């Protein structure tokens, strides 16, 4: 029993049994044929096998339709005996083509799509022309494998085999090791899982569909390209399901991440954004006061009595009086931007310190009562002078 499901074939073994092949060696050839049969699904609907035995003459041991089960096929192979003389490889291929691969002999017709395969096993140089016969066989749709043993002529093997030659020409040094080739043919004839073989060329995921067929799929976030093998990242941001409050950025892996406008920071949910406290960063450069704005930006302001300069960061004194450090008891009057003087309310007078104020009545009251008589005499004298001046004016 094989390890895989083989493709249906019309398979013809063409085996050399000339004198150079000793009886024990011929037994090895039959074992090799039986081992290949073992790995195939044998049956009328599956693989059919025929054997063409040749030396100087050619004998079809049994046809493709003769045995439809594995056991009877292997028994028939075991019964084959050598023909002993000559190596007529060309005649053997011609006979296989004319008689073994015919519909009458059990081959399936051209519409069936069943491959026609011949395996030639020889240890000698052909004694007839194989070149043209092999070319005709290949042209008729027969795939030719050439197995050379010991003294087999490599050039003749290449003439017989199908292209590519490195897949159709085999050589072993002795019949003793020919059995090792059976596993190579098993791989060749099996509908092997291309995903397991690694020949699928899928960029991401290979899915087996059985019968040697497969298809490619892509990892999440990717879509299959038109070549049905490679994958391209899906534009997750374009799908509008990203949920980013500000900016959606596609990542190379086929996923995405959210970002925020300048002045905002991404919240823990990795989607929404909050305005940054630009003032708290201490990088604002405001001389006096930093004020956060809604858009995550900020502006500078100045203390009372100062005005913002053209750089929108530093401040200049607007009014000395407005600073509140002038020391005037009543009224502070600005003399330009950098100077000021103090004044007093009505009924008060400025003291010598040029800052504090005293009531005028208070000042009069402070005049000593001892001066009252002197004052009255002075006032009487002033009245006399006034009346005298008035009389002079009248004259």
HELIX and SHEET records of a PDB file:
HELIX    1   1 UNK A   23  UNK A   39  1                                  17    
HELIX    2   2 UNK A   70  UNK A   78  1                                   9    
HELIX    3   3 UNK A   89  UNK A   95  1                                   7    
HELIX    4   4 UNK A   96  UNK A  100  3                                   5    
HELIX    5   5 UNK A  110  UNK A  112  5                                   3    
HELIX    6   6 UNK A  131  UNK A  139  1                                   9    
HELIX    7   7 UNK A  154  UNK A  160  1                                   7    
HELIX    8   8 UNK A  165  UNK A  168  1                                   4    
HELIX    9   9 UNK A  175  UNK A  181  5                                   7    
HELIX   10  10 UNK A  182  UNK A  189  1                                   8    
HELIX   11  11 UNK A  194  UNK A  197  1                                   4    
HELIX   12  12 UNK A  237  UNK A  239  5                                   3    
HELIX   13  13 UNK A  321  UNK A  323  5                                   3    
HELIX   14  14 UNK A  360  UNK A  365  1                                   6    
HELIX   15  15 UNK A  369  UNK A  371  5                                   3    
HELIX   16  16 UNK A  372  UNK A  394  1                                  23    
SHEET    1   A 6 UNK A  58  UNK A  62  0                                        
SHEET    2   A 6 UNK A  48  UNK A  54 -1                                        
SHEET    3   A 6 UNK A   9  UNK A  16  1                                        
SHEET    4   A 6 UNK A 115  UNK A 122  1                                        
SHEET    5   A 6 UNK A 142  UNK A 149  1                                        
SHEET    6   A 6 UNK A 169  UNK A 172  1                                        
SHEET    1   B 2 UNK A 205  UNK A 210  0                                        
SHEET    2   B 2 UNK A 213  UNK A 217 -1                                        
SHEET    1   C 2 UNK A 222  UNK A 224  0                                        
SHEET    2   C 2 UNK A 231  UNK A 233 -1                                        
SHEET    1   D 2 UNK A 247  UNK A 250  0                                        
SHEET    2   D 2 UNK A 256  UNK A 259 -1                                        
SHEET    1   E 2 UNK A 264  UNK A 266  0                                        
SHEET    2   E 2 UNK A 273  UNK A 275 -1                                        
SHEET    1   F 2 UNK A 289  UNK A 292  0                                        
SHEET    2   F 2 UNK A 298  UNK A 301 -1                                        
SHEET    1   G 2 UNK A 306  UNK A 308  0                                        
SHEET    2   G 2 UNK A 315  UNK A 317 -1                                        
SHEET    1   H 2 UNK A 331  UNK A 335  0                                        
SHEET    2   H 2 UNK A 339  UNK A 343 -1                                        
SHEET    1   I 2 UNK A 348  UNK A 350  0                                        
SHEET    2   I 2 UNK A 357  UNK A 359 -1                                        
END                                                                             
